[in-house]
Amino acid sequence: MFQKMLIGGELVGKDKKGKRIKVINPSTEKTYAFVPKGTKKDINKAVAAAKKAFPKWAATSQKRRQDIVSKIADVISDNAEMLARLMVKEQGKPMPEALGEMAWTEGYLRHYATLSAKGRVIQNDDDFKIELRRKPLGVVAGICPWNFPVLVPFWKIGPALVAGNTIVLKPAPTTPVTILKILELCNGFIPAGVVNAVTDENDLGPVLTNHPDVAKISFTGSSETGKRIMESASGTIKRVTLELGGNDPAIVMPDVNVKETAAQIFGGAFLNAGQVCLAIKRVYAHKKIYDEFCDELAKLADEAIVGDGLQQGSTVGPIQNKEQYNKVKALIKSAKKDGKILSGGVVKGKKGFFIKPVIVRDVKDGHDIVDKEQFGPVLPVIKYSDIKKVGLAANNSDYGLGASVWSSDVKAATRVASKIESGTVWVNQVTNIGPHIPMAGFKASGLGVEQSAEGLEEYTQIQVMNVAR
């Protein structure tokens, strides 16, 4: 299979050996598809196409822009199973999760299609009419990760288009196929140049972020890469939205139903094999329930079915790529030294980047498995006795993306939650997100807002129209 790029309304990129990128199936470690190896010239063409298309697209009615976004949602809905199978082969997640990502993407797009970037009247009297208007920025660069290769790109495409911008998308080099296929299917009705996509081997990011004709960068990925993007954007003072890493704590108070809470926390930690920015990354469990809670998590880990996402019954797929697989293996090795592994580990004896969910107990703050973002199926459980101190421990991180507090006393849990330094804090739930809910991060977890009306505004520029009577 060879999937082409989209530049200026044309599917481009010749299937020539040496000028293409292998896409590896993480369940088999075999090549299943190829995409073009984009060049600096391709980036420049894509930006030029987006710049050319911008004036007409910005002048297009809000209703027409919303209709286009709705049509993209229709395409995803109509082809959901085929697209989900493509995604499983490049990303690895089980088929039910891939179908879920298609449904989520469709839902987000349909919500974006109801939004508009509204201004407001500041003053209107005999002397002045002063209006705040929201204008599109121009060409947006969307740089995407490999964990949600369809949902995250459309978190960028949807609001960018509704606000009147054009976009150049750079998918992750290990998961470019599904998003390129969707854009191919939509190419008949999206005006030429409004959406473009260029594939690379993680070498063209600086070309895009330095480009003088790019007005905004929307990036989802690691905090270290986010820092480099900020530096790159500073030369032309581009607008930047960064959704970065997390080390999301879950604080479990002693009055919970252990079995029910452990099941919810397990699901929140191991969705997509733990490769979720908002996944639970560390659990603080009270000493009164610590042993029971650890044992319940270990039982759930033992019951998990690790396998190819296309195999019926698989509940946990592989790590998406070898580089991340090796990082997670190194953290597991350090966890063995610092604590006790109750369940799981590297699956040996077969191809694929498989790790059975790992539960680690008897670790503490200062250990790598607690302090670092694992971004994989490994969950450390830390014992605590003082709820006031555990709140401080939860905040003792460079990250602040998501967090959760669990208790049968909702008021007590909410009091604890209010003291956590995190963009989102859930009480007795986790990863409850939606297109109407803003998502932002504290500290090194990000800059700006995604989703919701507030996220749409990130794709606009304020203009004040001040008219004397």
Order of alpha helices (4+ residues) and beta strands (2+ residues): beta-beta-beta-beta-alpha-alpha-alpha-alpha-beta-beta-beta-alpha-beta-alpha-beta-alpha-beta-alpha-beta-beta-alpha-beta-alpha-alpha-beta-beta-alpha-beta-alpha-beta-beta-alpha-beta-beta-beta-beta-beta-alpha-beta
